[in-house]
Amino acid sequence: MKVFKFGGASVKDAQAVKNLGTIVKHYGSNDTLIVVSAMGKTTNALEAVVNQYANGGQGLQAALQVVKQYHKQIILELFLSEAHPAMLQFETTYKALLQFLETNTNTNYDFSYDQIIHYGELFSTQIIGHFLNQIDLEVSWLDARNYIKTNANYRRALVDMQVTERLILPLAETGKLMVTQGFIASNAEGFTTTLGREGSDYTAAIFGACLQAESVTIWKDVPGVLNADPRYFEAPELLERMSYNEAIELAFYGASVMHPKTLQPLQQKAIPLHVKSFLNPDGVGTVVHTQAGIHPQVPCYIVKKNQMLIQLSSLDFSYIVEENISDIFRLLHHFKMKVDVIQNSAITFSVCVDDLYNTLQDVVAHLQQKFKVQYTTNVALYTVRHYNTQAIALIESNKTILLKQRSQDTLQIVTQ
């Protein structure tokens, strides 16, 4: 078995879907499971639906129409008919979304988010399933929620790998071409859960590990894993090979080319991960496997924007010790703050966090009960793996440095 994952950019319009079909025909029309994200920016569009729905906004119908018209246009361009089964299935699935909006009585925002947002993946995989069949690639459509089982932590659910593997493993014997959804799963009660933004890579890794696949390939709009984000750095270099450990380090620090959880199940089964360009399928790409280090050996730059730097000091000049730090982390965990950097001295403690759920003010209010608190919003966190003198100079140039931390292999700088 092989597992292919296609993200939103690779299925953003009719031409992109046709390109997917060409890749699948050439590289994996048998014994292949295809994991697909929502098309283009559909997840963002559905988030607008969620917000209008949760807040009773007057723009709900308009937000829904954006989603509906976008998909109908792609269907018409692919199948040239309003009466095609793909259109009829889309209309049926869209009506199920409307029914949820009309009948739901659960007021929990995260619950509603997952029950709405997953329709993006349902729409995309249903359309792609019809298209692959049209080009003579017989494909079986799978509902990922029947295979990936999680707890009830909506929007960032924890996968029960034991149950999930038991459900997925029989698929390895089918020998078929299959298509399923990234990002989505279900809990024991049968409600839809999601694995976190960009969780489709994780989905592909879960299926790959449970199927004991020969490889997992993530098809993206970049040549492979680059040593820097081309939005922020000029002339980034392609990393042709890297170890699981190196890839996990880069993912942990925020490299956008892969989900932080993606590598773990693959490493456990020693399954190679390929990152290739759907614009240039014959390109070298990047392979992540058991070899040591990275090739070529160059500094790797990661940038995380819109971070928050919280700086604490004791009110009475007493030491900030283990008990204090434990309380701080318990609070950050409670408010779902993602910690990226910490630094402490005898009477100060600094932490750079990602405020994923807009809970900064709640955190600050609680911290102020025990500490003097200063915080700076909209800071940037730069991480450099395998830094050298030139890399440090590049990052520090023309910036105000708020925090700097260096280990043998990794440099982290928070700037304003």
C-alpha positions as CSV (number, residue, x, y, z in Angstrom):
1,M,0.0,0.0,0.0
2,K,1.0,3.6,-0.7
3,V,-0.6,6.6,0.9
4,F,-0.9,9.9,-0.9
5,K,-2.0,13.2,0.7
6,F,-3.3,16.2,-1.3
7,G,-3.8,19.5,0.5
8,G,-6.2,22.3,-0.3
9,A,-4.0,24.0,-2.8
10,S,-3.6,20.8,-4.8
11,V,-7.4,20.6,-5.3
12,K,-8.3,24.3,-5.3
13,D,-10.1,24.3,-8.7
14,A,-11.1,22.0,-11.6
15,Q,-7.7,22.1,-13.2
16,A,-6.0,21.1,-10.0
17,V,-8.4,18.2,-9.6
18,K,-7.5,17.1,-13.1
19,N,-3.8,17.3,-12.2
20,L,-4.5,15.1,-9.1
21,G,-6.0,12.6,-11.5
22,T,-2.9,12.6,-13.7
23,I,-0.6,12.1,-10.7
24,V,-2.7,9.2,-9.3
25,K,-2.8,7.5,-12.8
26,H,0.9,7.7,-13.2
27,Y,2.2,7.1,-9.6
28,G,-0.4,5.1,-7.7
29,S,-3.6,3.8,-9.3
30,N,-3.6,0.5,-7.4
31,D,-3.0,-0.3,-3.7
32,T,-3.2,3.4,-2.9
33,L,-5.1,5.3,-0.3
34,I,-5.6,9.0,-1.1
35,V,-6.1,11.5,1.7
36,V,-7.6,14.8,0.7
37,S,-8.1,18.1,2.4
38,A,-10.9,20.6,1.9
39,M,-10.6,22.4,-1.5
40,G,-8.7,25.7,-1.6
41,K,-9.7,28.0,1.3
42,T,-12.9,26.1,2.1
43,T,-11.9,25.6,5.7
44,N,-11.6,29.4,6.1
45,A,-14.9,29.9,4.4
46,L,-16.6,27.3,6.7
47,E,-15.0,29.0,9.7
48,A,-16.9,32.2,8.7
49,V,-20.0,30.0,8.7
50,V,-19.2,28.8,12.2
51,N,-18.7,32.3,13.5
52,Q,-21.9,33.6,12.0
53,Y,-23.8,30.7,13.3
54,A,-22.3,30.9,16.8
55,N,-22.8,34.7,17.1
56,G,-26.3,34.8,15.5
57,G,-24.9,37.0,12.7
58,Q,-26.9,38.2,9.8
59,G,-24.3,37.0,7.4
60,L,-24.9,33.3,7.8
61,Q,-26.7,32.8,4.6
62,A,-24.2,34.8,2.6
63,A,-21.3,32.8,4.2
64,L,-23.1,29.5,3.2
65,Q,-23.5,30.7,-0.4
66,V,-19.8,31.3,-0.7
67,V,-19.2,27.7,0.2
68,K,-22.0,26.4,-2.1
69,Q,-21.2,28.4,-5.2
70,Y,-17.5,27.6,-5.0
71,H,-18.0,23.9,-5.0
72,K,-20.8,24.0,-7.6
73,Q,-18.5,25.9,-10.0
74,I,-15.8,23.2,-9.7
75,I,-18.4,20.4,-10.3
76,L,-19.7,22.2,-13.4
77,E,-16.2,22.6,-14.8
78,L,-15.4,19.0,-14.2
79,F,-18.6,17.3,-15.2
80,L,-20.3,19.8,-17.5
81,S,-23.8,19.1,-16.1
82,E,-26.1,20.2,-13.3
83,A,-27.6,16.7,-13.3
84,H,-24.3,14.8,-12.8
85,P,-24.3,12.4,-9.8
86,A,-21.5,14.5,-8.3
87,M,-23.8,17.5,-8.2
88,L,-26.7,15.5,-6.8
89,Q,-24.4,14.1,-4.0
90,F,-23.1,17.6,-3.3
91,E,-26.6,18.9,-2.9
92,T,-27.5,16.1,-0.5
93,T,-24.4,16.6,1.6
94,Y,-25.0,20.4,1.6
95,K,-28.6,19.8,2.9
96,A,-27.2,17.7,5.8
97,L,-25.1,20.8,6.7
98,L,-28.2,23.0,6.7
99,Q,-30.1,20.5,8.7
100,F,-27.4,20.5,11.4
101,L,-27.5,24.4,11.5
102,E,-31.3,24.2,11.9
103,T,-31.6,21.5,14.5
104,N,-28.4,21.6,16.7
105,T,-29.1,22.4,20.4
106,N,-25.5,22.1,21.7
107,T,-24.2,25.5,22.5
108,N,-20.5,24.4,22.9
109,Y,-18.6,26.4,20.2
110,D,-15.9,23.7,19.7
111,F,-18.5,21.0,19.2
112,S,-20.4,23.1,16.6
113,Y,-17.1,24.0,15.0
114,D,-16.2,20.3,14.3
115,Q,-19.7,19.4,13.2
116,I,-19.7,22.2,10.6
117,I,-16.0,22.4,9.5
118,H,-15.7,18.8,8.4
119,Y,-18.1,19.3,5.5
120,G,-15.2,20.8,3.5
121,E,-13.5,17.4,3.5
122,L,-16.7,15.6,2.7
123,F,-17.4,17.9,-0.3
124,S,-13.8,17.6,-1.7
125,T,-13.5,13.8,-1.4
126,Q,-17.0,13.2,-2.9
127,I,-16.2,15.4,-5.9
128,I,-12.7,13.8,-6.4
129,G,-14.2,10.3,-6.0
130,H,-16.6,11.0,-8.9
131,F,-13.9,12.5,-11.0
132,L,-11.5,9.6,-10.6
133,N,-14.2,7.2,-11.6
134,Q,-14.9,9.3,-14.6
135,I,-11.3,9.0,-15.8
136,D,-11.5,5.2,-15.4
137,L,-9.8,4.9,-12.0
138,E,-12.2,2.8,-10.0
139,V,-12.1,4.3,-6.5
140,S,-13.7,3.4,-3.2
141,W,-14.8,6.4,-1.1
142,L,-14.2,5.9,2.6
143,D,-15.5,8.0,5.5
144,A,-12.5,8.6,7.7
145,R,-14.8,8.9,10.7
146,N,-15.4,5.2,10.5
147,Y,-11.7,4.4,10.9
148,I,-10.0,7.1,13.0
149,K,-11.4,7.2,16.6
150,T,-10.6,9.9,19.1
151,N,-11.6,11.3,22.5
152,A,-14.2,14.1,22.7
153,N,-11.6,17.0,22.8
154,Y,-13.2,18.9,19.9
155,R,-10.9,20.8,17.5
156,R,-7.8,19.0,18.8
157,A,-8.9,15.4,19.4
158,L,-6.5,12.7,20.7
159,V,-6.5,9.6,18.5
160,D,-7.0,6.2,20.1
161,M,-4.4,4.4,18.0
162,Q,-5.2,0.9,19.3
163,V,-8.9,1.1,18.1
164,T,-8.0,3.0,15.0
165,E,-5.4,0.5,13.9
166,R,-7.8,-2.4,14.4
167,L,-10.4,-0.6,12.1
168,I,-7.9,0.4,9.4
169,L,-5.7,-2.7,9.1
170,P,-8.2,-4.8,7.0
171,L,-8.1,-2.1,4.3
172,A,-4.5,-3.3,3.5
173,E,-5.9,-6.5,1.9
174,T,-8.3,-4.8,-0.6
175,G,-5.8,-3.9,-3.3
176,K,-8.1,-1.1,-4.3
177,L,-7.7,2.6,-5.0
178,M,-9.4,4.4,-2.1
179,V,-10.0,8.1,-1.2
180,T,-10.8,9.5,2.2
181,Q,-10.7,12.7,4.2
182,G,-7.9,14.3,6.1
183,F,-8.3,16.2,9.4
184,I,-11.6,14.5,10.5
185,A,-12.4,11.6,12.8
186,S,-15.1,10.7,15.3
187,N,-15.5,9.9,19.0
188,A,-17.2,7.1,20.9
189,E,-20.6,8.9,20.7
190,G,-20.3,9.1,16.9
191,F,-19.8,12.9,16.7
192,T,-17.3,14.3,14.3
193,T,-14.0,15.5,15.8
194,T,-11.0,17.1,14.1
195,L,-7.3,16.7,14.6
196,G,-6.3,20.4,14.6
197,R,-5.6,22.7,11.7
198,E,-3.3,21.2,9.1
199,G,-4.2,17.8,10.5
200,S,-4.6,16.1,7.1
201,D,-0.9,15.3,7.1
202,Y,-1.4,13.6,10.4
203,T,-4.3,11.6,9.0
204,A,-2.1,10.4,6.2
205,A,0.5,9.3,8.7
206,I,-2.1,7.5,10.8
207,F,-3.4,5.5,7.8
208,G,0.2,4.9,6.6
209,A,1.2,3.5,9.9
210,C,-1.9,1.4,10.5
211,L,-1.7,0.0,6.9
212,Q,2.0,-0.7,7.3
213,A,2.4,1.2,4.0
214,E,5.6,1.2,1.9
215,S,5.5,5.0,1.9
216,V,3.5,8.1,2.6
217,T,3.7,11.0,0.1
218,I,2.5,14.5,0.8
219,W,1.9,16.4,-2.5
220,K,2.4,20.2,-2.0
221,D,3.0,23.4,-4.0
222,V,6.7,23.5,-3.1
223,P,9.5,21.3,-4.4
224,G,9.8,19.6,-1.0
225,V,11.0,20.6,2.4
226,L,12.9,23.8,2.1
227,N,15.4,25.2,4.6
228,A,13.4,28.5,4.9
229,D,9.9,29.8,4.1
230,P,10.2,31.6,0.7
231,R,7.7,34.2,2.0
232,Y,10.3,35.5,4.4
233,F,13.7,34.4,3.0
234,E,15.3,34.7,-0.4
235,A,16.5,31.6,-2.4
236,P,15.7,28.8,0.1
237,E,17.4,25.5,-0.5
238,L,15.7,22.1,-0.9
239,L,16.5,19.6,1.8
240,E,16.7,16.3,-0.2
241,R,17.1,14.0,2.8
242,M,16.6,14.2,6.5
243,S,16.1,11.9,9.5
244,Y,12.9,11.5,11.4
245,N,14.4,13.2,14.4
246,E,15.5,16.2,12.4
247,A,12.0,16.5,10.7
248,I,10.3,16.2,14.2
249,E,12.5,19.0,15.4
250,L,11.6,21.2,12.5
251,A,7.9,20.4,12.8
252,F,8.0,21.1,16.6
253,Y,9.4,24.5,16.0
254,G,6.8,25.3,13.5
255,A,8.0,24.4,10.0
256,S,4.8,24.8,7.9
257,V,5.6,22.0,5.5
258,M,4.3,19.3,7.9
259,H,2.1,18.8,10.9
260,P,4.0,18.3,14.2
261,K,2.3,14.9,14.9
262,T,2.9,13.5,11.4
263,L,6.3,12.0,11.9
264,Q,5.7,10.0,15.1
265,P,3.6,7.2,13.8
266,L,5.8,6.9,10.7
267,Q,9.0,6.7,12.7
268,Q,7.6,4.0,14.9
269,K,7.0,1.8,11.8
270,A,10.1,3.0,9.8
271,I,7.9,4.2,6.9
272,P,9.5,6.8,4.6
273,L,7.8,10.1,4.2
274,H,8.1,11.8,0.8
275,V,7.3,15.5,0.3
276,K,6.9,16.2,-3.4
277,S,5.5,19.0,-5.7
278,F,2.2,18.4,-7.4
279,L,3.4,21.0,-9.9
280,N,6.5,19.0,-10.8
281,P,5.8,15.4,-9.8
282,D,9.1,14.1,-11.3
283,G,11.1,16.4,-9.1
284,V,13.5,15.0,-6.5
285,G,11.5,16.2,-3.5
286,T,12.4,15.4,0.1
287,V,12.5,12.0,1.8
288,V,12.3,11.6,5.5
289,H,13.6,8.2,6.8
290,T,16.1,6.6,9.1
291,Q,19.3,8.2,7.8
292,A,21.1,10.6,10.1
293,G,21.0,14.4,9.9
294,I,20.0,16.4,6.9
295,H,21.4,16.8,3.4
296,P,22.6,19.3,2.5
297,Q,23.8,20.5,5.9
298,V,22.6,24.1,5.9
299,P,20.9,26.4,8.5
300,C,17.2,25.8,8.6
301,Y,15.0,28.9,9.4
302,I,11.5,28.8,10.9
303,V,9.4,31.9,11.5
304,K,6.3,32.1,13.7
305,K,4.4,35.4,13.5
306,N,1.8,36.9,15.8
307,Q,3.2,35.3,19.0
308,M,2.8,36.6,22.5
309,L,5.7,37.2,24.9
310,I,4.7,37.0,28.6
311,Q,7.3,38.1,31.1
312,L,6.7,37.5,34.8
313,S,8.6,38.6,37.9
314,S,7.9,37.8,41.6
315,L,6.1,40.4,43.6
316,D,8.3,40.1,46.6
317,F,11.7,39.3,45.0
318,S,11.4,35.7,46.0
319,Y,12.7,33.0,43.7
320,I,10.6,31.6,40.9
321,V,11.1,27.9,41.6
322,E,9.6,24.5,40.6
323,E,6.2,25.1,42.3
324,N,5.7,28.4,40.6
325,I,6.7,27.1,37.2
326,S,4.4,24.1,37.7
327,D,1.5,26.5,38.4
328,I,2.3,28.6,35.3
329,F,2.3,25.6,33.0
330,R,-0.9,24.3,34.5
331,L,-2.5,27.6,33.8
332,L,-1.2,27.7,30.2
333,H,-2.4,24.2,29.6
334,H,-5.9,25.0,31.0
335,F,-6.3,27.9,28.6
336,K,-4.8,25.9,25.6
337,M,-1.8,28.2,25.1
338,K,0.9,26.5,23.0
339,V,4.3,27.2,24.5
340,D,7.2,27.8,22.1
341,V,10.0,29.2,24.2
342,I,10.7,29.5,27.9
343,Q,13.5,31.3,29.8
344,N,13.9,31.9,33.5
345,S,16.2,33.4,36.0
346,A,16.0,33.5,39.8
347,I,13.2,36.0,39.9
348,T,11.9,36.2,36.3
349,F,10.2,33.9,33.9
350,S,9.5,34.5,30.2
351,V,7.4,32.5,27.9
352,C,6.6,32.9,24.2
353,V,3.2,31.4,23.4
354,D,0.8,30.9,20.5
355,D,-2.6,32.3,21.6
356,L,-4.6,29.8,19.5
357,Y,-7.9,30.4,21.3
358,N,-7.6,34.1,22.2
359,T,-7.3,33.5,25.9
360,L,-4.4,35.8,26.6
361,Q,-6.4,38.2,28.8
362,D,-7.7,35.3,30.9
363,V,-4.2,34.0,31.4
364,V,-2.9,37.5,32.3
365,A,-5.7,38.0,34.8
366,H,-4.9,34.8,36.6
367,L,-1.1,35.4,36.6
368,Q,-1.5,38.9,38.0
369,Q,-2.7,37.3,41.3
370,K,0.8,36.0,42.0
371,F,3.2,37.8,39.7
372,K,4.1,41.2,38.2
373,V,3.1,40.6,34.5
374,Q,4.3,42.3,31.3
375,Y,3.3,41.1,27.9
376,T,4.0,42.0,24.3
377,T,1.7,41.0,21.5
378,N,2.4,40.5,17.8
379,V,6.0,39.4,18.3
380,A,7.9,37.1,15.9
381,L,9.7,34.0,16.9
382,Y,12.7,33.0,14.8
383,T,14.2,29.5,15.2
384,V,17.4,28.4,13.4
385,R,18.5,24.8,13.4
386,H,22.2,24.3,12.6
387,Y,22.9,28.0,12.9
388,N,26.2,29.7,12.0
389,T,27.6,33.2,12.3
390,Q,26.0,34.3,9.1
391,A,22.6,32.9,10.1
392,I,22.7,34.8,13.4
393,A,23.5,38.0,11.6
394,L,20.7,37.5,9.1
395,I,18.1,37.0,11.8
396,E,19.3,39.8,14.1
397,S,19.6,42.5,11.4
398,N,17.4,45.5,11.9
399,K,15.3,43.9,14.7
400,T,14.6,44.7,18.3
401,I,15.5,41.5,20.2
402,L,13.3,40.7,23.2
403,L,14.6,37.3,24.1
404,K,17.4,35.1,22.8
405,Q,18.2,31.5,23.6
406,R,20.9,29.2,22.2
407,S,21.7,25.5,22.5
408,Q,24.3,23.5,20.6
409,D,22.0,23.0,17.5
410,T,19.2,25.5,17.9
411,L,19.0,29.3,18.2
412,Q,15.7,31.0,19.1
413,I,15.1,34.8,19.0
414,V,11.9,36.7,19.8
415,T,11.8,40.0,18.1
416,Q,9.5,43.0,17.8
